[in-house]
């Protein structure tokens, strides 16, 4: 992959919702560059980890808020 290819790839990932769709396309399409496919899979994994951590954090905050309101 050239510098131009990476610049276009990063530009596409800055667009909300389009980035998620394109990461799945790049990660799981057959003819994609191996480096880009692995990069896309790593990004999807980081996104999944972030969502899980956000849900845990949100659950903790809501739990503390509800217990604080009862007392």
NORLIN-V966854 format. One record per pair of residues at least 24 apart in sequence whose C-alpha atoms are under 10 Angstrom apart, sorted by the first residue. I is the first residue (numbers start at 1). J is the second residue. Records with the same first field share a line. If there is no record, write none. Layout:
I = J / J
This chain:
1 = 33 / 34 / 35 / 36
5 = 36
6 = 36
9 = 36
13 = 40
20 = 44 / 47
